[in-house]
Amino acid sequence: MNPEEDILEHRIPLSPERTHTTHTVDQSHSHVNPNQSQRPIELVFQNISVSIKSKSLSAKSPQERRVLRDISGYAKPGQVLAVMGPSGSGKTTLLSTLSGRLKPNCGCITMNGEAINKQLRRKICYVLQQDIFFPSLTLRQTLIVRPKYTAQLRLPDSMDFNEKASHVEKIIDVLDLRHCQDTIIGDIMKRGLSGGEKKRANIACELLTNPNILLIDEPTSGLDSSTAHSLMQTLKDYAVKEKKTIVATLHQPSSQMFYMIDKLLLLCCGRLAYFGDISAVVPFFNGIGLEISSHYNPADFVMEKVKNTSLQEKIITAAKALPKLPSDESDDAVLTHSSYKEDQSHESHNFHEESDQLIDNHENLKPIELHVVIDDEKGLHRVYDKIVCDDDSGRSSWSQTDRSSTSTFSSNCSYNDEICINLYSQPMDQKWPTSFWTQLRVLTKRNFFEARHRMLSKLNWIQTIALALVAGLIWFQVVRSEDTLNDVRGWMFFTTTYWMLFALFGALISFPSERDVINKERSSGAYRLSSYYIAKMIGELPLTITLPSVFFIISYPMLGWSNTSTFLSLWAFLILSTVCAQSVGLFIGASCTDLEVSVTLSALYSLSTMLFAGYYSATMPVWLSWLRYCSIVYYAFLNMQMSEFFNGPPIKCSTKTSQFLSCNLNETHYQNESISQTIPYSELSVHLDIMNEGSEPLPIWFNTIYSDISENQNK
């Protein structure tokens, strides 16, 4: 076929009847075994426009800002499509739109000719720029081993553990992570994986499901040139060998990285500045009068030009004449791994000569030929441009064709675009890869192993034991008498208040610290929100009660008042109040995105619950008395007194003037004269009633318990 006749006339389906082609995507099973071979998928996007609402200090209502405008292109299996552009040009927004996480205002995205929907989105993975992990887990724990986290959540229940483990081992080898699999992820405070290893681990988590399309946001950001080149080499090898479609945003790649790319999509102010083969970038810019010097990195050159405000409109206008739809290529056009290796080996030694050759090729270009294909059903015009090299022709420039009557894509949403956008919300046959119980089991284990380093750190152990000893020494062997009644009440109030504050503020940062990880995993469709929350409560429960129990076991016996029944009841009340305080902290932390606001609310609540507990003030205004029922300390403190003073041994009367009538009348609770004079339970109950309730009646559930204990005591 004559090169001039080899025009791009591939048609994207324009109606529901035409969306199914011979290369359809299998949607019969939402979650397939990743070890099974899958058909390669070609990703096509056309006329993508996205607007977002941003708040302004001057404007009262949010202002709508156009982030992307009429962006079109495609990515083929076995190839790497790089999205480049200055900061703020819309690279990440485009990836979010292609992944289905951001709904476009206009445009259509197809996978092998079928409009993308929630079902097909399962075949796409999106690797975020931020490497978000639980820092206390090792790489191997993060992927599968021990609690079997990511693999168990992301891979279907139809795979047994051995299959999942084998699949993870393959991913570890593909991304060269074998040497660091037992290293913790780490964070700012604790060193772990390096930047390049974290980036590979981030990609590994998404590759577990064996997606057909990989969308990677800034995979080389923050890496040195050698590490970045190695990572891109790995991705390129993986794309060619496994016939995967990779779309990656790059900021400023080196020359060697630049020539690993198959196609380039260049953005400028949210508009298309170039789309096509990487080998045609230099001729494109030379053709519009922007010539590149010899041995100049083409990536640096194009970025420099699109940042120039005086050249932006010229570049964008010229880019409108470029083909943006895939040509009719056969399946065997996809590179094989061996052929790529040979080409790559040649390019790595001769990329400078190739750059010079590309610079010289622009002199052999014919004027651009525009081929218009009209679809009579919708009246849409498609313009395809072809650059044809001819050794006999002289230097020619880009033709200035009148495009007033035809355009590459309509500026307004067409009927087909509306169908594509509506398919974003199409319900799925099976929403989650695993069952609720599998998610609950795996997340419970993960929450336990992740939180134990935070909640049971060495510092917390030292703090708890030291404070328990100090408290025990202060209230050491307190005599059980009327004179020390308030001393023991002080220990009860301190204990409940301290562990209320410890649990509340400890849980306050729990959700904010995990929010990014949860949003990342939830965006990938890993698990239900309900299973995460319930698993968090169950997994952290043993950790939450450990330190309060240790404190109580050490300090309470040092008081010298303990017996089995009161010991168990006071311990139970302390644990219940601690768990309630943790729940309040989790609620505030999950409700407030601003840490400063959450700390303020927590301080306000904790101080209020201490004031209304009934220890500092015996009376309070009637119109405020109802607030004590919102106090965690109030219930724990009151029940501890109830259990200790009513269910424990008798309390001796004061040696001086007593505030109890029975003590002043020289009455004894027991007939045996060797037993010291004690306070009757009936008078003690009135005394506590006055101190704690301000002469208000006790709650009905409290009176019921007291009645039962009194009856048992009288017997």
C-alpha positions as CSV (number, residue, x, y, z in Angstrom):
1,M,0.0,0.0,0.0
2,N,1.2,3.5,-0.8
3,P,2.2,5.4,2.3
4,E,-0.1,8.3,1.4
5,E,-3.0,5.8,1.3
6,D,-2.2,4.4,4.7
7,I,-4.5,6.7,6.5
8,L,-6.0,6.4,10.0
9,E,-9.6,5.6,9.6
10,H,-10.2,3.5,12.7
11,R,-13.7,4.2,14.0
12,I,-14.7,4.4,17.7
13,P,-18.2,3.1,18.4
14,L,-20.7,5.9,18.3
15,S,-23.8,4.2,19.6
16,P,-24.7,1.4,22.0
17,E,-25.3,-1.0,19.1
18,R,-21.8,-0.4,17.9
19,T,-19.9,-0.7,21.1
20,H,-19.2,-4.4,20.9
21,T,-16.3,-5.3,18.5
22,T,-14.5,-8.5,17.8
23,H,-12.0,-7.6,20.6
24,T,-14.4,-7.4,23.5
25,V,-13.5,-7.4,27.1
26,D,-14.7,-10.4,29.1
27,Q,-17.0,-9.1,31.8
28,S,-18.5,-12.5,32.8
29,H,-16.4,-12.6,36.0
30,S,-15.6,-9.5,38.0
31,H,-12.6,-11.2,39.7
32,V,-10.6,-13.7,37.8
33,N,-7.6,-15.7,38.8
34,P,-4.6,-13.5,38.1
35,N,-2.6,-16.5,37.0
36,Q,-4.9,-17.1,34.1
37,S,-4.0,-15.5,30.8
38,Q,-6.1,-12.5,29.8
39,R,-6.7,-10.8,26.5
40,P,-4.6,-7.6,26.1
41,I,-6.7,-4.4,26.2
42,E,-6.4,-1.3,24.2
43,L,-7.4,1.9,26.0
44,V,-8.9,4.7,23.9
45,F,-10.1,8.0,25.2
46,Q,-11.6,10.8,23.2
47,N,-12.9,14.3,23.8
48,I,-12.1,14.2,27.6
49,S,-13.1,17.4,29.4
50,V,-13.0,17.8,33.1
51,S,-14.0,20.8,35.2
52,I,-13.6,21.1,39.0
53,K,-15.0,23.6,41.5
54,S,-12.4,25.4,43.5
55,K,-13.0,27.8,46.4
56,S,-11.8,31.4,46.2
57,L,-11.2,33.8,49.1
58,S,-12.8,36.6,47.1
59,A,-15.8,34.7,45.7
60,K,-18.6,33.5,48.0
61,S,-19.5,30.4,45.9
62,P,-17.0,27.9,44.4
63,Q,-15.7,28.8,41.0
64,E,-15.7,26.2,38.2
65,R,-12.3,25.7,36.6
66,R,-11.6,23.8,33.3
67,V,-8.8,21.4,34.0
68,L,-8.9,19.3,30.8
69,R,-10.3,20.3,27.5
70,D,-10.9,17.9,24.6
71,I,-8.0,15.4,25.4
72,S,-7.9,12.4,23.1
73,G,-5.5,9.5,22.6
74,Y,-4.9,5.8,23.0
75,A,-2.6,3.3,24.6
76,K,-1.8,-0.1,23.1
77,P,-0.9,-3.4,24.8
78,G,2.9,-3.9,25.2
79,Q,3.5,-0.2,25.0
80,V,4.2,2.6,27.4
81,L,2.3,5.9,27.0
82,A,3.9,8.8,28.8
83,V,1.9,11.8,29.8
84,M,4.1,14.8,30.2
85,G,3.5,18.5,30.9
86,P,4.3,21.3,33.3
87,S,3.0,21.3,36.8
88,G,-0.7,22.0,36.9
89,S,-1.3,21.0,33.3
90,G,-3.7,18.2,34.3
91,K,-1.6,15.0,34.2
92,T,-2.9,13.5,37.4
93,T,-6.4,14.6,36.6
94,L,-6.2,12.7,33.3
95,L,-5.0,9.6,35.0
96,S,-7.8,9.8,37.6
97,T,-10.3,10.2,34.8
98,L,-8.9,7.2,32.9
99,S,-9.0,5.1,36.1
100,G,-12.7,5.9,36.6
101,R,-12.1,7.7,40.0
102,L,-13.0,11.0,38.5
103,K,-16.0,11.4,36.3
104,P,-15.5,13.6,33.3
105,N,-17.8,16.3,32.2
106,C,-17.6,15.2,28.7
107,G,-15.9,12.5,26.6
108,C,-15.7,8.7,26.2
109,I,-13.3,6.1,27.4
110,T,-13.3,2.6,25.8
111,M,-11.5,-0.6,26.4
112,N,-11.2,-2.8,23.3
113,G,-14.2,-0.8,21.9
114,E,-16.4,-1.1,25.0
115,A,-17.3,2.0,27.0
116,I,-15.7,1.8,30.5
117,N,-18.0,1.0,33.4
118,K,-17.5,-0.1,37.0
119,Q,-17.1,-3.7,35.8
120,L,-14.3,-2.9,33.4
121,R,-12.6,-0.6,36.0
122,R,-11.6,-3.8,37.8
123,K,-9.1,-4.4,35.0
124,I,-7.4,-1.1,35.6
125,C,-5.0,-0.4,38.5
126,Y,-4.0,3.1,39.5
127,V,-0.6,3.6,41.3
128,L,-0.6,6.8,43.2
129,Q,2.3,9.2,43.3
130,Q,2.5,9.0,47.1
131,D,3.8,5.7,48.5
132,I,1.2,5.1,51.2
133,F,1.7,2.1,53.5
134,F,1.5,1.1,57.1
135,P,5.1,1.9,58.2
136,S,5.4,-0.7,60.9
137,L,4.8,-3.7,58.5
138,T,7.5,-5.4,56.4
139,L,7.2,-5.5,52.7
140,R,6.4,-9.2,52.8
141,Q,3.7,-8.7,55.5
142,T,2.2,-5.9,53.4
143,L,1.9,-8.2,50.4
144,I,0.9,-11.6,51.8
145,V,2.9,-13.3,54.6
146,R,1.7,-13.7,58.2
147,P,-1.7,-11.9,58.2
148,K,-1.8,-12.3,54.4
149,Y,-2.9,-8.7,53.9
150,T,-3.0,-7.2,50.5
151,A,-3.1,-10.5,48.5
152,Q,-5.8,-11.9,50.7
153,L,-7.9,-8.8,50.3
154,R,-7.3,-8.1,46.6
155,L,-7.3,-11.7,45.2
156,P,-10.5,-13.6,44.9
157,D,-11.6,-16.3,47.4
158,S,-11.5,-18.9,44.6
159,M,-7.6,-18.9,44.9
160,D,-6.2,-20.9,47.8
161,F,-3.3,-19.6,49.9
162,N,-0.6,-21.4,48.0
163,E,-1.8,-19.9,44.7
164,K,-1.8,-16.4,46.2
165,A,1.7,-16.9,47.7
166,S,3.0,-18.1,44.4
167,H,1.6,-15.1,42.6
168,V,3.1,-12.8,45.2
169,E,6.5,-14.4,44.8
170,K,6.3,-13.8,41.0
171,I,5.5,-10.1,41.6
172,I,8.4,-9.8,44.0
173,D,10.8,-11.2,41.4
174,V,9.4,-9.1,38.5
175,L,10.0,-5.9,40.5
176,D,13.3,-7.1,42.0
177,L,12.2,-6.8,45.6
178,R,13.6,-10.1,46.9
179,H,16.4,-8.5,48.8
180,C,14.2,-6.2,50.8
181,Q,11.1,-8.4,51.4
182,D,11.8,-8.6,55.2
183,T,12.5,-4.9,55.6
184,I,9.9,-2.7,57.2
185,I,8.3,0.0,55.1
186,G,9.4,2.7,57.5
187,D,8.6,6.4,57.7
188,I,10.2,9.7,58.7
189,M,10.8,8.5,62.3
190,K,11.9,5.0,61.5
191,R,14.1,4.1,58.5
192,G,12.9,1.3,56.2
193,L,12.7,0.8,52.5
194,S,14.5,3.3,50.2
195,G,12.6,5.6,47.9
196,G,13.0,3.4,44.9
197,E,12.0,0.3,46.8
198,K,8.9,2.0,48.2
199,K,7.9,2.9,44.6
200,R,8.4,-0.6,43.5
201,A,6.4,-1.9,46.5
202,N,3.6,0.6,45.6
203,I,3.5,-0.9,42.1
204,A,3.7,-4.4,43.4
205,C,0.5,-4.0,45.5
206,E,-1.4,-3.0,42.4
207,L,0.1,-5.7,40.2
208,L,-1.3,-8.4,42.6
209,T,-4.6,-8.5,40.7
210,N,-2.9,-8.8,37.4
211,P,-4.5,-5.8,35.8
212,N,-4.6,-5.3,32.0
213,I,-4.0,-1.6,32.3
214,L,-1.5,0.1,34.6
215,L,-1.9,3.9,35.3
216,I,1.1,5.1,37.2
217,D,1.4,8.7,38.5
218,E,4.9,10.0,38.6
219,P,6.8,6.7,39.1
220,T,10.2,8.4,39.0
221,S,9.5,11.4,41.2
222,G,12.0,11.7,44.0
223,L,14.3,9.1,42.6
224,D,17.9,9.6,41.3
225,S,18.5,9.1,37.6
226,S,19.9,5.6,37.9
227,T,17.0,4.4,40.1
228,A,14.5,6.1,37.9
229,H,16.0,4.5,34.8
230,S,16.0,1.0,36.4
231,L,12.4,1.4,37.4
232,M,11.3,2.5,33.9
233,Q,13.3,-0.4,32.4
234,T,11.4,-2.8,34.6
235,L,8.1,-1.3,33.6
236,K,8.9,-1.5,30.0
237,D,10.1,-5.1,30.2
238,Y,6.9,-6.0,32.0
239,A,4.7,-4.3,29.5
240,V,6.3,-6.0,26.6
241,K,6.6,-9.5,28.1
242,E,3.1,-9.6,29.7
243,K,1.4,-7.5,26.9
244,K,0.2,-4.9,29.5
245,T,-1.0,-1.4,28.7
246,I,0.9,1.2,30.7
247,V,0.1,4.9,31.0
248,A,2.5,6.9,33.2
249,T,2.9,10.5,34.0
250,L,6.5,11.8,33.8
251,H,7.9,15.1,34.9
252,Q,11.3,15.4,33.2
253,P,12.8,12.1,32.1
254,S,16.4,11.6,31.0
255,S,17.3,10.9,27.4
256,Q,17.6,7.2,28.0
257,M,14.2,7.0,29.7
258,F,12.6,9.2,27.0
259,Y,13.5,6.6,24.3
260,M,12.0,3.8,26.3
261,I,8.6,5.4,25.8
262,D,6.5,4.3,22.8
263,K,4.0,7.2,22.7
264,L,3.9,10.6,24.2
265,L,0.9,12.7,25.2
266,L,2.0,16.3,26.0
267,L,-0.3,18.5,28.0
268,C,-0.2,22.3,28.2
269,C,-2.7,24.2,30.4
270,G,-5.1,21.3,30.2
271,R,-5.0,21.1,26.4
272,L,-3.3,18.7,24.1
273,A,0.1,19.9,22.9
274,Y,1.2,16.6,21.2
275,F,0.2,13.0,20.8
276,G,2.0,10.4,18.8
277,D,5.0,8.2,18.6
278,I,8.1,9.2,20.5
279,S,10.1,9.2,17.3
280,A,7.9,11.9,15.8
281,V,8.3,14.4,18.6
282,V,11.4,16.1,17.2
283,P,10.0,16.3,13.6
284,F,6.8,17.8,15.0
285,F,8.5,20.6,16.8
286,N,11.0,21.2,14.0
287,G,8.1,21.4,11.6
288,I,6.5,24.4,13.4
289,G,9.9,26.2,13.5
290,L,11.1,25.0,16.9
291,E,14.3,23.3,16.2
292,I,16.2,21.2,18.7
293,S,20.0,21.4,19.0
294,S,22.2,18.3,18.7
295,H,22.6,16.2,21.8
296,Y,19.9,18.1,23.6
297,N,17.5,15.9,25.6
298,P,14.2,16.0,23.7
299,A,12.3,15.8,27.0
300,D,13.9,18.9,28.3
301,F,13.4,20.6,25.0
302,V,9.6,20.0,24.7
303,M,9.1,20.9,28.4
304,E,10.9,24.2,27.8
305,K,8.8,25.0,24.8
306,V,5.4,24.2,26.3
307,K,6.3,26.3,29.4
308,N,6.9,29.3,27.1
309,T,3.6,31.3,27.2
310,S,4.3,32.9,23.8
311,L,4.6,29.5,22.1
312,Q,1.8,27.6,23.8
313,E,-1.0,28.6,21.4
314,K,1.2,27.8,18.4
315,I,2.0,24.3,19.7
316,I,-1.6,23.6,20.7
317,T,-2.9,24.7,17.3
318,A,-0.4,22.5,15.5
319,A,-1.3,19.5,17.7
320,K,-4.9,19.7,16.5
321,A,-3.7,18.2,13.2
322,L,-2.2,15.1,14.8
323,P,-3.9,11.7,14.7
324,K,-5.5,10.8,18.0
325,L,-7.2,7.5,17.2
326,P,-5.5,4.1,16.9
327,S,-4.8,2.8,13.4
328,D,-6.0,-0.7,12.3
329,E,-3.1,-2.8,13.5
330,S,-3.0,-6.6,13.6
331,D,-2.4,-8.4,16.9
332,D,1.1,-9.4,15.9
333,A,2.1,-5.8,15.7
334,V,2.6,-5.9,19.5
335,L,6.3,-6.2,20.3
336,T,7.7,-9.5,21.5
337,H,10.0,-9.5,24.5
338,S,13.0,-10.7,22.6
339,S,12.6,-8.2,19.8
340,Y,12.3,-5.4,22.3
341,K,15.4,-6.5,24.1
342,E,17.4,-6.3,20.9
343,D,16.0,-2.8,20.1
344,Q,16.6,-1.6,23.6
345,S,20.2,-2.8,23.6
346,H,20.8,-1.0,20.4
347,E,19.1,2.2,21.7
348,S,21.0,2.3,24.9
349,H,24.3,2.6,23.0
350,N,23.1,4.8,20.2
351,F,20.5,7.1,21.5
352,H,22.5,10.2,20.6
353,E,22.8,9.1,16.9
354,E,19.1,8.4,16.9
355,S,18.4,11.9,18.2
356,D,20.6,13.4,15.5
357,Q,18.8,11.3,12.9
358,L,15.4,12.5,14.0
359,I,16.5,16.1,13.8
360,D,17.6,15.6,10.2
361,N,14.4,13.8,9.2
362,H,12.3,16.9,9.3
363,E,13.9,18.1,6.1
364,N,12.3,15.2,4.3
365,L,8.8,15.9,5.3
366,K,6.0,16.5,2.9
367,P,3.2,18.9,3.8
368,I,0.6,17.3,6.1
369,E,-2.3,15.7,4.4
370,L,-5.7,15.9,6.0
371,H,-8.0,13.0,5.6
372,V,-11.6,13.6,6.6
373,V,-13.9,10.7,7.4
374,I,-17.6,11.6,8.0
375,D,-19.9,9.4,9.9
376,D,-23.3,10.0,8.4
377,E,-25.2,8.6,11.4
378,K,-24.1,11.3,13.8
379,G,-22.7,13.8,11.4
380,L,-19.4,13.8,13.2
381,H,-16.2,14.8,11.3
382,R,-12.9,13.2,12.0
383,V,-9.7,14.6,10.7
384,Y,-6.7,12.4,10.4
385,D,-3.3,13.8,9.5
386,K,-0.4,11.9,8.0
387,I,3.2,12.9,7.9
388,V,4.9,11.3,4.9
389,C,8.7,11.3,4.5
390,D,10.1,11.6,1.0
391,D,13.9,11.7,0.4
392,D,13.4,13.6,-2.9
393,S,11.3,16.4,-1.5
394,G,12.7,19.6,-0.1
395,R,12.1,21.1,3.3
396,S,8.4,21.8,3.9
397,S,6.4,23.3,6.8
398,W,3.2,22.4,8.4
399,S,0.2,23.2,6.3
400,Q,-2.3,25.8,7.6
401,T,-5.6,24.1,6.7
402,D,-8.9,25.8,7.3
403,R,-10.6,23.8,10.0
404,S,-13.7,26.0,10.5
405,S,-16.1,23.5,9.2
406,T,-14.4,20.4,10.6
407,S,-12.9,19.6,14.0
408,T,-11.2,16.6,15.5
409,F,-13.8,16.3,18.1
410,S,-16.9,18.2,19.0
411,S,-16.5,20.7,21.7
412,N,-19.9,19.7,23.2
413,C,-20.8,16.4,24.7
414,S,-22.3,14.1,22.0
415,Y,-24.9,11.5,22.5
416,N,-22.2,8.8,22.7
417,D,-20.3,10.8,25.3
418,E,-23.4,10.9,27.5
419,I,-23.8,7.1,27.3
420,C,-20.1,6.7,28.2
421,I,-20.4,9.0,31.2
422,N,-23.6,7.3,32.4
423,L,-21.9,3.9,32.3
424,Y,-19.6,5.1,35.1
425,S,-22.4,4.5,37.6
426,Q,-23.5,1.2,36.2
427,P,-23.9,-1.4,39.0
428,M,-21.6,-4.4,39.1
429,D,-22.6,-8.0,39.4
430,Q,-20.0,-8.6,42.1
431,K,-18.6,-5.5,43.8
432,W,-16.0,-6.9,46.0
433,P,-13.2,-9.5,45.3
434,T,-13.7,-11.3,48.6
435,S,-16.5,-11.9,51.1
436,F,-17.3,-9.8,54.1
437,W,-16.0,-12.5,56.5
438,T,-12.7,-12.8,54.6
439,Q,-12.3,-9.1,54.7
440,L,-13.1,-9.0,58.4
441,R,-10.7,-11.8,59.2
442,V,-7.8,-10.4,57.3
443,L,-8.3,-6.8,58.4
444,T,-8.6,-7.8,62.0
445,K,-5.2,-9.5,61.9
446,R,-3.7,-6.6,60.0
447,N,-5.1,-4.0,62.4
448,F,-3.8,-6.0,65.4
449,F,-0.2,-6.4,64.0
450,E,-0.1,-2.8,62.8
451,A,-1.4,-1.2,66.0
452,R,0.6,-3.2,68.5
453,H,3.8,-1.3,67.7
454,R,2.0,2.0,68.2
455,M,-0.2,1.1,71.3
456,L,2.2,-1.2,73.1
457,S,5.5,0.6,72.4
458,K,8.3,0.4,74.9
459,L,7.7,4.0,76.0
460,N,4.0,3.2,76.8
461,W,5.1,0.2,78.8
462,I,7.6,2.2,80.8
463,Q,5.0,5.0,81.3
464,T,2.3,2.6,82.5
465,I,4.4,0.6,84.9
466,A,6.1,3.7,86.4
467,L,2.8,5.5,86.9
468,A,1.2,2.4,88.4
469,L,4.0,2.2,91.0
470,V,3.8,5.9,91.8
471,A,0.0,5.7,92.3
472,G,0.4,2.6,94.4
473,L,3.0,4.3,96.6
474,I,0.9,7.4,97.1
475,W,-2.2,5.3,98.2
476,F,-0.2,2.5,99.7
477,Q,-2.0,0.4,102.3
478,V,-4.7,3.0,102.9
479,V,-6.7,2.2,106.0
480,R,-10.3,1.3,105.2
481,S,-12.0,3.9,107.3
482,E,-14.2,7.0,107.1
483,D,-11.1,9.3,107.4
484,T,-9.6,7.9,104.2
485,L,-12.9,7.6,102.3
486,N,-12.1,10.6,100.0
487,D,-8.5,9.4,99.5
488,V,-9.7,6.2,97.9
489,R,-12.3,8.1,95.9
490,G,-9.3,10.2,94.7
491,W,-7.5,7.0,93.4
492,M,-10.7,6.0,91.6
493,F,-11.1,9.4,90.0
494,F,-7.5,9.6,88.9
495,T,-7.5,6.1,87.5
496,T,-10.6,6.5,85.4
497,T,-9.7,10.0,84.3
498,Y,-6.1,9.1,83.3
499,W,-7.1,6.1,81.1
500,M,-10.0,8.1,79.6
501,L,-7.5,10.7,78.4
502,F,-4.9,8.1,77.4
503,A,-7.4,6.2,75.2
504,L,-9.2,9.2,73.8
505,F,-6.2,11.1,72.6
506,G,-4.4,7.9,71.5
507,A,-7.3,7.0,69.3
508,L,-7.6,10.6,68.1
509,I,-4.8,10.2,65.5
510,S,-5.6,6.6,64.6
511,F,-8.0,7.4,61.8
512,P,-6.2,10.4,60.4
513,S,-2.9,8.4,60.2
514,E,-4.7,5.6,58.3
515,R,-7.0,7.7,56.2
516,D,-4.7,7.9,53.2
517,V,-4.1,4.1,53.2
518,I,-7.8,3.4,53.6
519,N,-8.7,5.8,50.8
520,K,-6.1,4.2,48.5
521,E,-7.3,0.7,49.2
522,R,-11.0,1.6,49.1
523,S,-10.4,3.4,45.7
524,S,-9.0,0.1,44.4
525,G,-12.1,-1.7,45.6
526,A,-10.3,-3.8,48.1
527,Y,-12.9,-4.1,50.9
528,R,-16.1,-2.7,52.5
529,L,-15.9,0.3,54.8
530,S,-18.0,-1.7,57.4
531,S,-15.6,-4.6,57.4
532,Y,-12.7,-2.2,58.0
533,Y,-14.4,-0.4,61.0
534,I,-15.6,-3.6,62.7
535,A,-12.1,-5.2,62.1
536,K,-10.5,-2.2,63.6
537,M,-12.6,-2.3,66.8
538,I,-12.0,-6.1,67.2
539,G,-8.3,-6.0,66.3
540,E,-7.4,-3.2,68.6
541,L,-9.6,-4.3,71.6
542,P,-6.9,-6.6,73.2
543,L,-4.4,-3.8,72.8
544,T,-6.7,-1.2,74.2
545,I,-7.3,-3.1,77.5
546,T,-3.7,-4.3,78.0
547,L,-2.1,-1.3,79.5
548,P,-5.1,-0.3,81.8
549,S,-5.1,-3.8,83.0
550,V,-1.4,-3.8,83.8
551,F,-1.8,-0.4,85.7
552,F,-4.8,-1.8,87.7
553,I,-3.1,-5.1,88.6
554,I,-0.1,-3.2,90.0
555,S,-1.7,-0.2,91.7
556,Y,-4.9,-1.5,93.2
557,P,-3.5,-4.3,95.3
558,M,-1.1,-1.8,96.8
559,L,-4.1,0.0,98.3
560,G,-4.6,-3.0,100.5
561,W,-8.4,-3.0,99.9
562,S,-8.6,-5.7,97.4
563,N,-10.7,-8.9,97.4
564,T,-11.7,-11.0,94.5
565,S,-15.2,-9.6,93.8
566,T,-14.3,-5.9,94.1
567,F,-11.1,-6.5,92.1
568,L,-12.9,-8.0,89.2
569,S,-15.8,-5.4,89.2
570,L,-13.5,-2.4,89.4
571,W,-11.3,-3.8,86.7
572,A,-14.4,-4.3,84.5
573,F,-15.6,-0.7,85.0
574,L,-12.1,0.6,84.2
575,I,-12.0,-1.4,81.0
576,L,-15.5,-0.4,79.9
577,S,-14.7,3.3,80.4
578,T,-11.4,3.0,78.5
579,V,-13.1,1.4,75.5
580,C,-15.8,4.0,75.5
581,A,-13.2,6.8,75.6
582,Q,-11.4,5.1,72.7
583,S,-14.7,5.1,70.7
584,V,-15.2,8.8,71.4
585,G,-11.6,9.5,70.2
586,L,-12.2,7.5,67.0
587,F,-15.4,9.3,66.3
588,I,-13.9,12.8,66.7
589,G,-10.8,11.7,64.7
590,A,-13.0,10.4,61.8
591,S,-15.3,13.3,61.8
592,C,-12.6,16.1,61.7
593,T,-10.1,16.3,58.9
594,D,-8.3,19.1,60.7
595,L,-6.1,17.8,63.5
596,E,-6.2,21.1,65.4
597,V,-10.0,21.1,65.4
598,S,-10.1,17.4,66.6
599,V,-7.6,18.1,69.5
600,T,-9.7,21.1,70.6
601,L,-12.9,19.2,70.6
602,S,-11.3,16.3,72.4
603,A,-9.9,18.6,75.1
604,L,-13.3,20.3,75.5
605,Y,-15.1,17.0,75.9
606,S,-12.5,15.4,78.2
607,L,-12.4,18.4,80.6
608,S,-16.2,18.6,80.6
609,T,-16.6,14.9,81.4
610,M,-14.2,15.4,84.3
611,L,-16.1,18.3,85.7
612,F,-19.5,16.5,85.5
613,A,-18.1,13.3,87.1
614,G,-19.2,14.5,90.6
615,Y,-15.7,14.5,92.2
616,Y,-14.9,18.2,92.1
617,S,-18.4,19.5,93.0
618,A,-21.0,18.0,95.2
619,T,-23.8,20.2,93.8
620,M,-24.5,21.7,90.4
621,P,-27.4,23.7,88.9
622,V,-30.4,21.7,87.9
623,W,-30.3,22.9,84.3
624,L,-26.8,21.5,84.0
625,S,-27.3,18.2,85.9
626,W,-28.3,16.3,82.8
627,L,-24.9,16.7,81.3
628,R,-23.4,14.2,83.8
629,Y,-25.1,11.4,81.8
630,C,-22.8,12.3,78.9
631,S,-19.7,11.8,81.0
632,I,-17.7,8.6,80.7
633,V,-15.9,9.3,84.0
634,Y,-19.2,9.8,85.8
635,Y,-20.4,6.2,85.1
636,A,-17.0,4.6,85.8
637,F,-16.4,6.6,89.0
638,L,-19.9,6.0,90.4
639,N,-19.8,2.3,89.7
640,M,-16.4,1.9,91.3
641,Q,-17.6,3.6,94.5
642,M,-20.7,1.4,94.4
643,S,-18.7,-1.8,94.1
644,E,-15.9,-0.9,96.5
645,F,-17.9,0.6,99.4
646,F,-21.0,-1.6,99.2
647,N,-19.7,-4.9,98.1
648,G,-16.4,-4.7,99.9
649,P,-15.5,-5.2,103.6
650,P,-17.0,-2.8,106.2
651,I,-15.6,0.7,106.6
652,K,-14.5,1.9,110.0
653,C,-16.1,4.9,111.6
654,S,-13.9,7.9,112.2
655,T,-12.1,8.1,115.5
656,K,-13.2,11.7,115.8
657,T,-16.6,13.2,115.2
658,S,-18.3,11.2,112.4
659,Q,-20.6,12.5,109.8
660,F,-22.6,9.3,110.1
661,L,-25.4,9.1,112.7
662,S,-24.8,5.4,113.5
663,C,-21.1,6.1,114.3
664,N,-22.0,9.0,116.6
665,L,-24.6,6.8,118.5
666,N,-21.8,4.3,119.2
667,E,-23.7,1.6,117.3
668,T,-21.8,-1.3,115.7
669,H,-22.6,-3.2,112.6
670,Y,-21.7,-6.5,114.2
671,Q,-22.4,-7.8,117.6
672,N,-18.8,-8.9,118.2
673,E,-17.2,-6.2,120.3
674,S,-13.8,-7.0,118.9
675,I,-14.9,-5.7,115.5
676,S,-14.4,-2.0,115.1
677,Q,-17.4,0.3,114.7
678,T,-18.4,0.5,111.0
679,I,-20.7,2.6,108.8
680,P,-24.0,1.0,107.9
681,Y,-24.6,0.6,104.2
682,S,-27.9,2.6,104.3
683,E,-26.1,5.7,105.6
684,L,-23.2,5.3,103.3
685,S,-25.5,5.2,100.3
686,V,-27.1,8.5,101.3
687,H,-23.6,10.0,101.8
688,L,-22.5,9.0,98.3
689,D,-25.8,10.1,96.9
690,I,-25.2,13.6,98.2
691,M,-21.5,13.7,97.1
692,N,-22.1,12.4,93.6
693,E,-25.6,13.4,92.7
694,G,-26.1,16.8,94.4
695,S,-29.2,15.4,96.2
696,E,-30.6,14.0,92.9
697,P,-31.9,10.4,92.8
698,L,-29.5,7.8,91.4
699,P,-30.3,6.4,87.9
700,I,-32.8,3.5,87.9
701,W,-30.2,1.0,86.8
702,F,-27.9,2.0,89.7
703,N,-30.7,1.7,92.3
704,T,-31.6,-1.8,90.9
705,I,-28.0,-3.0,91.4
706,Y,-27.8,-1.4,94.8
707,S,-31.0,-3.1,95.9
708,D,-29.7,-6.5,94.8
709,I,-26.5,-6.0,96.7
710,S,-28.3,-4.8,99.8
711,E,-30.6,-7.8,99.8
712,N,-27.6,-10.2,99.5
713,Q,-25.8,-8.3,102.3
714,N,-28.8,-8.5,104.7
715,K,-29.0,-12.2,104.1
